[in-house]
């Protein structure tokens, strides 16, 4: 099993009552599997941040992978040591 850290900001952090959550997933796991594991580990996110079925995020929430870019597809495979950030997408000005 590989360990991954999901950093939480805004409402996700408030609901989880923690700044980050650690997940253990099998090698080759996808972001979809990470979202499902996150919804199981922090049930308070379900219906507010994560869809009821655990298969997607609810708008306007998004995942950022390793602080580089927001991900468009949850089919992306994770690599050992990847770090995820769960936050609200917002328009700047």
C-alpha positions in Angstrom: 0.0 0.0 0.0 1.1 3.6 -0.7 0.3 6.5 1.5 -1.0 9.8 0.1 -1.7 13.0 1.8 -4.8 15.1 0.9 -4.5 18.7 2.0 -7.8 20.3 2.7 -8.8 24.0 2.4 -12.0 25.9 3.2 -15.2 24.0 3.7 -13.5 20.5 3.2 -11.1 21.4 6.1 -13.9 22.5 8.3 -16.0 19.4 7.6 -13.0 17.1 8.2 -11.9 19.1 11.3 -8.3 18.6 10.1 -5.9 20.3 7.7 -5.0 17.1 5.9 -6.1 13.4 5.6 -3.8 10.5 5.0 -5.0 7.7 2.6 -3.6 4.3 2.0 -4.2 3.0 -1.5 -2.8 0.2 -3.6 0.0 0.9 -6.1 -1.4 2.2 -9.3 -4.5 3.6 -7.7 -6.4 6.4 -9.5 -7.7 9.8 -8.3 -11.1 8.2 -8.5 -10.0 5.6 -6.0 -8.6 8.4 -3.8 -11.8 10.3 -3.9 -13.8 7.2 -2.9 -11.3 6.4 -0.1 -11.5 10.0 1.1 -15.3 9.9 1.2 -15.1 6.7 3.3 -12.5 8.2 5.7 -14.3 11.5 6.1 -18.1 10.8 5.7 -18.9 14.5 6.5 -17.6 15.4 3.0 -20.2 13.2 1.3 -23.1 15.2 -0.2 -21.2 18.5 0.4 -17.9 18.1 -1.3 -17.9 14.5 -2.7 -20.9 13.2 -4.6 -23.1 10.7 -2.8 -21.8 7.8 -4.7 -18.2 8.8 -4.0 -17.3 8.9 -7.7 -16.8 12.6 -8.2 -16.4 16.0 -6.6 -19.3 18.4 -6.4 -18.8 21.8 -8.1 -17.0 24.1 -7.3 -14.5 21.7 -5.6 -11.4 20.5 -7.4 -8.2 18.5 -6.8 -4.8 19.8 -7.5 -2.0 17.3 -8.0 1.4 18.1 -6.4 0.7 21.8 -6.4 1.2 21.9 -10.1 -2.2 21.8 -11.8 -5.9 21.1 -11.2 -6.8 17.7 -12.5 -9.5 17.4 -15.2 -9.9 13.6 -15.0 -10.1 11.3 -12.0 -8.7 8.5 -14.2 -5.1 9.7 -13.6 -3.0 7.2 -11.8 -1.2 8.2 -8.7 2.5 7.8 -8.1 4.1 7.0 -4.7 4.5 10.3 -2.8 1.9 12.3 -4.8 0.2 15.0 -2.7 -3.3 16.1 -3.4 -4.9 19.4 -2.5 -8.7 19.6 -2.2 -10.1 23.1 -2.5 -12.7 25.3 -4.1 -12.1 26.6 -7.6 -12.6 30.3 -7.6 -12.4 33.1 -10.0 -9.8 35.7 -9.2 -9.9 39.3 -10.2 
